[in-house]
Amino acid sequence: MTVLRRRSNMVPNILDTNSQPSTSDDSNAGETDLSAPLILSSEQHDTHTGIPAAVKEESSFRIAIQVFFPFLIAGFGTVGAGMVLDIVQHWLVFKEVTEIFILVPALLGLKGNLEMTLASRLSTQVHLGVTKTRSATLSMIYGNLVLVQAQALVVGFLAAVFAMVMGWIPQGKWNIEHGFILCSSSMLTASLASLVLGLVMISVVLLSKKLGVNPDNVATPVAASLGDLTTLALLAAISKLVYMVVRAKQEWLPPLIMSLLILFIPLFIYLAYKNSYVSEVVYTGWTPIIAAMAISCVGGLVLDMTVADEKYIGMAVFQPVMNGVGGNLVAVHASRLSTGLHTRATLGTLPPDTPFICFNIFKSFFGKDMAARTSRVLLAMVVPGQIIFIYSIKFMGAGHTSITFKLVLLYNAAALIQVIVLLYICNCMVHWMWKSGDDPDNFAIPYLTAIGDLLGTSLLALCFYILYIIGDRDQDLGD
């Protein structure tokens, strides 16, 4: 029988095959003792390997089937987000308070910073048997929700401050009214979006496990499908509403909203700290989400500088699609790699069949191991998926540029470069974090999606610049 031991009051994250089964008092059978080993029943394991059946190696076909349909749904979610951004960029609040554009990648990145990290963490916990009892499941859900609320409010506030600074430096002046609009809109958007998406993530992970589907393959794409559209729609609606309130001479309301939300942060942190399933993340989970927010804001600065330039006409509708697809695919890869490490090795040591932190890029994509096989499957989805999404945008008449062969070619080249770089960085980063003793479920995805946002926005801007240089400047569509 395989025994899983908990580390630092956290959920179990290793398979200790050398440990002996422990006995437990039948009177406590309905409760989960966080200081005791967690024993999985023999039918949950492969009798030869001892690996939980849910995380045994899957065929490329099985991975593709389970990932592709959620990937398509996620892609259409990003198409919807792109159409929303294409519309709201012309709203008065976006024209007057242009710093909102800097907020867009940071807040859309919340799905990578928080929801995808939550999905990855929950997937690992489900694989390792934490949901065997109702009380443990409810405690895990409650702890993760209050943690995500605390993280969302902090990220929302810091993203707004960063956007204010980066937006005001070129102007050489401060606008306090814009600052309150940014902070209140950002924090309220982050809180509401994270609550809705967190509940959806928990439902998806638990339902996937019940239906026998690997949650690592479906949870993060679902987060991506809803995350961009929900967050962007909320940001646009809330910022417009707050802007209208300020224009109506009710300037006191945005600072009041901001102050109340700030007061909730210590409460959520305290509640998360008292929950055994997420208490360690309260100490260790801030660096990646804050660093990722800063990286995403740099991508937002690139977006802010390009949307008003005629060389980048039509770029806004493609930005969430480019970044969403890249972040979606790399999050699936990171979640699968993390679960594999949790089930094959002790945190801080690499599995015997993975002696290196980084492989050469050829081995990362053409090797015979599961990670390389997954990379090939995910990379094969990029071009077909992007073509579907591009022509969906064309079919719905969105955007301000025609879909030409040159645009499709350059766009897909940029998308391939983005995903290749992200998958390789993911392979190295997850193994490096594991070797360093940091749980990649909590650390990897925020960095990867933020890097994807910056890289995707920059490559997309380069595409439209090249199109402008070579004379592909058709601006008729959508005018």
N, C-alpha and C positions, 0 to 999 in steps of 0.2 A: 504494500500500500504506500502511496506517495504522500508525503507530508509537506505542507506549505507553512513556513514560519513567517511571522510578521516582524517587520523591522521598524523600530522607533515609533511604535503605536500606529503605524500606517497599515493599510491593507497589505496582504501578502504579495511579494513581488519576486519570489524565487521558488524554484522547485528543489527541495533538498532531498534527493533520493537516498542519501546515506542515513537519514534520520529514522528513528524507530517510531512506530505509531504510539500515540499517547492515549490514555484512557480518559474518559470524562464522566462526570456525574450525570446520570439520566435525568435528574431533576432540573438540570440546567440545559436540557437539550434544545429548548426553544430559543436560547440566547446565544449570542456570539461573544466568546471571551477573547478580547483583543490581545491578551498576553499569552494565549495558548496557541499551539499549532492548529492550523485549519486542515482537516482531513477530508479529502475527496474520495467518494466511493469508487470502487474498482471499475464499475461500468463506465465511468467518465474518462478512463484512461485506455490507451493502447497497451495491451498486455505485454508487448515486446519492448516498447520504448519508454513507457511510463509517461509519455507526453499527453496532456489533455486532448481528448479527441477533437475538440472544437478548434484547436490550433495546430493540428497535424498538417503536414505539407499538402498543399492543394495543387491541382493541375492548372496549367495556364488557362485552359478553357473554363474551368470553374471560377478562377479569379476574374477572367474577362466577363463572364455572364453576370456575376454578382456585382461587379464594379460598373459595368458599362451603362446599365439602365439608370441607376442612381446618378451616374456621371452626366447622362443626358438631361435628367431632371434638374440637376444642379446647374448645368449649362444654360438651360432655358430660364432658370432663376436669374442668372447673371445677365442674360439678354434682356430680361425685364428690368433689371437694375440699370442697364445701359440706356434703355429707352427712357426711364425715369430721369436719369442724369441729363440726357439730351434735352429733355423738356424743361426741367427745373433750372438749368443753367441760365435760362432767359428770364427767370423770375426776378422781381425787383430786389428781394432780399439777397439773392446771389450776386446781383450786380453791385449793390451798395456795400454789402459785407462780403467782399471777395475772399476773405480769409476762410470762409466756409469750405472753399475748394481744397484747402490744405487739410481740413478735417476729414474730407471724404475717404481717402485711403486709410486713415487711422481708424475711423469708426467702422468702415467695411472690414478692416483687419481684425475687428473684435471677434469675428467668427473663427479666425485663426488663433488669436490670442487667448480666447476664452472658450467659445463653443466647441471648436475642434479639439482643443486640449481637454475639455471636459469629456467629449466623446471618446477620445483615446484613453483617458483615465478610466472611464466607466467600462469600456470594452475590455481592458485588462482586468479590472476587478470582477467582471462577469465571468471571464475565462477562468479566473482563479477561484471561483466558487463563493464569492462574498454574498451573492443573492440567494443563498440556500434557505435563509430564514426571513420571515416578513419583517421582524424587528431590525435586523441588520440592513435589509434593503431600504427601509424607510429612513434609518439613520444616515445611510450613505447618500440618499437623495437629498435630505434636508441639509446635510453638511456641504454638499457640492453646490446647492442653490445659494446658500448664504455666502459662500466663498466667492462665487461668480459675481454676485451683487457687489461685494466689496471691491473686487478687482475692476468691475465695469465702471463704478463711480470714480475710482482713482484714475483709471486710464482716460475716462471721459474728461476729467478735470485737467489732467496733465496735457492731453492732446489739445485742448482749447488754449491753454497757456502757451504751448509751443506754437500753435497756429497764430496766436496774437503776436508773439515776438517775431516770428519769421515773416508775417505779413506787414508788420509795422516798421521793421528795420529799413526796408527800401523807401518807405514814405517819409521816414524821419520824424514821425509824430505819433502820438498815442491817442486812441479813441476809446475812452472808457465805456461809452454806450455800446459800441461794437463788442467790447470785451465781455460785458455782462450777457449780451445776446449769445455770443459764442459759448461761454461757459455753461449757462443754463440750458441751452439747446443741446449741447454735447453731452452733458451729464444725464439729462432726462432721456435722451435718445439711447444712450448706452445702457441705462438701467432697465428701461422698458424692453428693449430689444433682447438683452441678455436673459431677462425673466422668461419671455415667450420662447426664445430659442433653447434655453436650458431645459424647460419642461418638455419641449419637443424632442431634444436629444435623449433625455432619460427614457421617454416612451419608446423611441426608436431602438435604443440599445436593448431594453428589456424585451420588446416584441421580437427583435431579431433573434435573440437567444432562444426564446420560446419556439420560434418557427424553425430553428436549426440552421439559421443563416449566420455567417461570421460577421459580427457587428463591426469589426475592423474594416470590412469592405463596403459597408453601407452607411454607417453613422456619419462619418466626416463628409461624404458627398451630400447627404441630406442637410447637414449644417450649412454647407455651401449654397445649396439650392434656395434655402429660405433666408440665409443670413444677409446677403447683399441687398436683395429686394426689400426685405423687411426694414433693415437698418436705414437704407437710403430713403425709403418712403417716410419713415418716422422722422429722420433728420430734416427732410424738406418741409414736412407738414409742421413740425414743432418750431423750426427756425422761422418759418413764415408767420406762424401764430404769435410767437414772441416778438417778432419785428413789428407786427401790426399793433400789439399791445403798447410797445414803446412809442410808436408813431401816434397812438391815441393818448399820449401824455401820462401813461401809467408806468413810468420808469422804475418804480419801486418793486414791481413784480419779479423781473429777472434776478436781481440780487437776493430777493427772498427765497426764490426757488433754489438758487445755487447754495445759499446758506443752509437750508433745510437738508438738502441732499448731502452736503459735507458733514453735517451732524450725524447722519446715518452711517457713515463709514466706520467709525470706531465700534458701533454696535454690531455691524455685520462681521467685522474682524474678530471681535470677542466671541460671537456665536460660532464662527468657524474654528477658532482656536480650541473651543470646548468640545468640538466634534472629532473623535479619534480618527476618522477616515480622511480628514483633510487638514488636521492640525499641523502636520509638517509642512504642507504647502503654504500655510500662513507665513512661515519663516523663509521658505526657499522659492516661492512662486512669483515674487515681485520683479526680480531682475529681468527675466525673459520678456514679460509682458510690457514692462516700461521701455526696455531697449527696443523691442519690436515696434512699439508705438512711435518711438523716435525715428526709426528707419522708415516706417510707413509715412510719417509726416514729411520726410524728405521727398518721398515719392509724391506726396500731395503738393509740395512746393513746385515740383516739376509740372504737375497737372495745372496748378494755378498760373504758372508762367506761360503755358501753351494754349489754354482754351480760348484766349482772346486773340491769338495770332492767326491770320488767314492761312498760314502754311500748315496749320494743324486743324483746319476746318473738318468737322465730322469725327474728330478723334474721341470726343466724350462718350459716344455711344458704344465704342469698342473697349474702352478702358476697363470697366468692370468685367467684361467677358474675358479679356486677355489675362487679367490678374486672377479672376475667379477660377478659371480652368487650371492654371498653373498651381495655385494654392490648393485646389481640390485634389489634384493628382498626387502632389508631394505629401499632403496630409495623410492620404491612404497609405502611402509607402512608409511614412514615419510611424504610423499607428501599427502597421503589420510588423515592422522591424522591432519596435519596442515590445510588443507582445511576444514575439519570438525570443527575444533576449530574456524576458521575465520567466519564460518557461524552460530555458535551457541553461541558465547560468546564474551565479550569484552576483548581485550588484557590485561592481568594482573589478570583476574578472570577466574576460571574454570567453565565449564557448570554445572548446577544443578545435572545432571545425572553422573557427573564425579568429585566427591568431593575430590579425592586423586590424588597426583602426581604419585605415584607408587602403583601398585597393586602387590599382591603376584604372583609368576610366574605361579601358577596353574590357577588363574583367568585370567591372561594375554592370556592364550592359550585356556582355556576351559570355559570362561565366555560366557554370552549370548549377550554381546554388539557387536557393529560393529567392534571395534578394535580387539577383540578376534576372531571374525569370519574371518576377513581378515588375522590375524596371522595364523590361521589353514589352510586357502587356500594357503598362500604363503609357509608355511612349507611343505605342501603336494607336492609341486612342486620340492622340492630339490632333492630327490633320483631319481625319474624318469628322471628329467632333466639332472642330473650329469651322469647317466648311458648312456643316449643318447650321451652326449658330450664325455665321455670317449671312447665309441666304435666308435665314429666318428674319434677320434684321431687315434685309432687302424686301422680303415678302410683306412685312408689316409696314413698309414705307418709312422706317425710322432713319435718323441720321441726316447729315447734311453733305454727303458725298456719295457718288455712284459706286456700286460694287463692280470694279473692273478686274480683269485678269491680273494686272500688275499689282493691284491692292491685295488680292487674294494670295498671290505668290509671296509678296513681301511679308504680309501679315502672318502667314503660316510658317515662313522661315523664322520670323521673330519668335513665334510661339514654340517652335521646336527647340530653338536655342535656349529659351527660357526654361523649358521643362527638362532638357538634358542637364543644364547647369544645376537646377534645383534637385533633381534626383541624385546626382553625384554628391552634391553638398550634403544631402540628407543621409546618404549611406555613411559618409565619413562622420558627420555630426552626431548621429544617433550612437554609433559605436564609441566615439570619443567621449560623449557624455556618460555612457554606461561605464566605460573604463575609469572615468574620473569620479564615479560614485554618485552622479546626478541622474535621477530618473527621467529618461527622455519623454515619458508621457506628460510630464509637467514643463519641460524645458524646450523641446525640439521644435514643435509646430509653430509657436509664436515667431521664433527667429526665421523659420523657413518661409512662412507666408509673408512676413514683412520683407524679406529679401526678394520674394517673388513679386510683391507690389512694386518695389523700387525698380527691379530689373524689367518687369513687364511694362511699366509706364515709360521708362526710358527707351526701351526697344520700340514701343509703339510710337513714341514721338519721333524716333529716328526713321521709322517707316514712312510716316507722313511727311517728314522733311525730304526724304529721298523722292517720294511721289511728287512733291512740289518742284524739286529740282529737275526731274525728268519730264515735267510738263503734264503729269496726270492731275489736273486741278478741277475736274468736273465738280461743280457745287450745286447741281440742279436738284438732286434728290432731296426731298423734304423741304424745299424752299417754297 
